[in-house]
Amino acid sequence: MTHVVTENCIKCKYMDCVEVCPVDCFYEGANMLVIHPDECIDCGVCTPECPAEALMPDTDPRAAKWIELNAQYAKSWPNITIKKRTTGRFQGVGWQVEQTR
């Protein structure tokens, strides 16, 4: 089992998940992050850290279409281990995000 990054991360990339991941299994593309399925230990510490609710276990039916995408892009995108500035698309309840320029 693993966790996957889903569509809520697109153009958002909060990256709080990167800070708490004990195995550094996140990979960064231009518009979103993905999780390498062979590196994720399914600890779940990343899930509550994401204000965009973009993370879920691969056993969730909503994750099906994201499993292969995460696996595919994790092979070619660079690994990310340090939180960077967010791109700031998400503006959920109580969140105000500055747009990057």
N, C-alpha and C positions, 0 to 999 in steps of 0.2 A: 504494500500500500504506500501511497504517496499523497502529497497535496498538489494542487494545480492552481495556476493563476488564470483568472477568467477575464471576460470582457470589461469588467469594471476598472481594470488597471490601465486600459488603453487610454493614452494621453493623460494619465494621472501620475502613476509611479510615485506613490507616497514614500516608499522605501523604508518605512518603520519595520517591516518584516525582515529586511536585510540585517538590521541592527541586532535582532534577537535570534537569528538562525544559528544554531550551534554547529552546523556542518557546512555553512557557506554554499548552499545549493541553488542560489538565485543567479540568474543570468540576465543581462540587460540589453534590450534592443532599443531602437530609437523611440518607440512609443509605449513600450510596456516591459515588464519583467516576466520571466518564466522560471519554473522550477525544474531542475534536472531530476527525473524520476529515479535514476539509479543512485543519486546522492541523498535524496530526502529520506530522513529516518522516521517520518510520520509522527513527529513529537507534537505537532499542532501548536507550538508556541507562536508561530507567525500569524495564525488566523485572527486572534483577537486584537492584534496590533494594527490591522488594516482598516482604516476608517471608511474606505470605499467598499469594503466587504467583497474584495476580489479573490479571496483565497478560500478553497474548500477541499475536502478530501476527495480523492478520485472515485470513491464509492458513491458519492452523491450523484444522482441521475443527471443533474444540471452540468456536471463536469465532463460528461462523455465527449463532447466535441472539442474540449480543451486539452485532453490527455495527450493526443498525438501532437498537437501544436506545441505544447510545452516540451515534449521529448525532442521534437525536430529542431526547434530553435535553441535549445540548451546546448546542442552539439556545435553550433556555429557562432553564437553570441558570446561575448566576454563575460567571465564570472565577475560578480559584484559582491564585495564584502564590506563596503563602507557606505553608509547612507549619504546620498547626494541631495542636492536641492530638487524639490518636486517640480513637476511640470504643471500641477495645480488645476486640473480639469474638475476634480470632484469638489462639490460644495454641499456636503450633507448637512444635516441638522447640527448646528453649533460649530461648524467648521468654516473658517474664512481662509482662503488660500491665495497667496500672492502669485501672480503669473510670472513665469520666467520670461526673459527678453532675449 
